[in-house]
Amino acid sequence: MKQAAEKWPANEMKNKTVPLPKAGVKIFETPVLWFFVFAIVTIVSLYTGNLPGGMIGSLLVMIVLGELLGWGGDRTPIVKTYLGGGAIVAIFGSAYMVYSGLLPEYAITGVTDFMTTGGFLDFYIAALITGSILGMSSKLLIKVGVRFFLPIIGAIIGAIVIAAIIGSLVGFSVQDAILVMTLPIMGGGMGAGAVPMSQIYSELLGNEPSYYISMLVPALALGNVFAIIFASVLDMVGKKYPSLTGNGQLIEGVEQEKKEHKYDIKIMGVGLLAAITFFTAGSILGDFLPIHAYAIMIILVAIAKITNMLPKVVLDGASQWYQFVAKNWTFALLFGIGVAYTDLNTVLEALSYQYVLTVFGVVLGAILGAALLGKLVGFYPIEAAITGGLCMANMGGTGDVAVLSAAKRMQLMPFAQISSRLGGAIILLITGLIIQLFL
């Protein structure tokens, strides 16, 4: 023993560490074997008709299947690098389950109701908006201000110009390239974009709104696909060229407030209360103002942050609740988006090469226009392209979640919502003006 001690001096023995065994494979932070136990229970209940109704059954299916699809997508070569990884697999994997009949009809109805009338999408976005703004630097909010609309305008101009050029080259008229593809893609989704746009087309061009909806929806769906893919590509570009990105920070020269939280369940509950209260306040004012409830909510939260009117417990609670929701429910929500909002048949019907190339041009133009004008006002080009460009070109709130997830920049949700909601309103105004040119 003495000889052994001489070979290993006291200080070396003190510093020498025994290598720990590597952690096993985990899904949803759960050892894989235990996760598969949860998955087996879920699948058995799903296909024997014993899945509980309401929130319990829907959330169980969305978490288990969403995490499985997301985990696989984040580890599949090419898909994880170029096609959006887990985000796009969770959305289109669930959409394929609906399209192919793999998901029982009662489960589809349950998930759809939970996402729509059950309000899970609103619940999720409310947490992200409130937490990310209240956890943001006040200087950042003030400095961004109205300048954020410049990347949005840049995205619209870029999308129109490049789509018109590519559309003309592949055989579309400029009118079709702009009215049928560009404007609906940039219009903020179905409810805030395609539906009111079809009413405008119907009033000015004739035909029923349903006729135009059938033309607009394929562009909307395919544009959303490209937006998710480009989000993943921009994340890669940012890693290769660090000077182009703020890694989730939108503007140069203003650092985010860095907080180290000791997570507290009670404080997290305060954040939950703050999120749903701000959302409700936005909904109340939305009945009196011609602005979307999300947009009003963003304004209210921003005012509360800039004026420093909220106590520290609310600020910390909102930030902690946002982290909880984003880390635990993102793949579940993406699975729900695939089931409730993604019609795979519509996407497949639009797959002519001329149509695909023109839609590609719309999204590319949105990226370039937003990045260039964003850079002019001091924004990081990649963050400007994601928020001002891709979040204009996706399918509104659902697309924002998918795009920011693929780009790994969920903290940009408030700016994404500005693009989707207020930017969508700008598109409706532009639609009424542009359509006059083609009469």
Helices and strands as residue ranges (DSSP letters): H 2-7, H 10-15, E 26-27, E 30-31, H 32-47, H 54-73, H 79-82, H 85-100, H 105-115, H 120-134, H 138-144, G 145-148, H 149-170, H 174-175, I 176-182, H 183-185, I 190-194, H 195-205, H 209-240, G 242-244, H 265-286, H 293-306, H 312-341, H 344-349, H 353-376, H 381-384, I 385-390, H 391-393, H 396-407, G 410-412, H 413-417, I 418-422, H 423-437
